[in-house]
C-alpha cells in the first residue's frame, strides 16, 4: 500500500512539473517575441523617420534662406588669422548679395598640404556662399584658419 501511494505521488509530481514547464515555455516565448517585434522595430523606424528627415529638411531650408537673404556692403575686406605655421591673410570681395572672390594673400602653411587645404576650403566657401564647409583631413588647422578669416571678412562686410 505504501509503495502504491509513493508511486502515485511520484507520478503526480512528474506530471505536474512537466505540464508547468510546457505552459511556461509556451506562454513566455511568444509574449517576448511578440513584444520585441511589435513594439521595438516599428518604434525605432518611426523615430528615425520623424526626427531625421524633418531636421535635415529644416537645416537645408535655413541654409538656403541665409544664402538668398545675404546682404553685404560691397567691397574687399581682409583678415589675418593664425594658421599652422604662421599667419594666414585672406582677402574677400563682396557684392551687395554674394561673396564674389576669395584670395589667399599670404600664408606659410606646409607646401602640398596646408596650402592645398587653404585653396580647397576657400573654393568650397565660394561655391557654397557659406563657411559651413568641410575641413581637409590632415590639415584641420589650416582649413579652420581659412574658415575663420572668411568669417571675419563676412562680419566686416555685414557690420557696415
Secondary structure by P-SEA (a helix, b strand, c coil): caaaaaaaaaaaaaaaaaaaaaaaaaacaaaaaaaaacccaaaaaaaaaaccaaaaaaaaaaaaaaaaaccccbbbbbbbbbccccbbbbbbbbcccccccccccccccccccaaaaaaaaaaaaaaacccccccccccaaaaaaaaaaaaaaaaaaaac
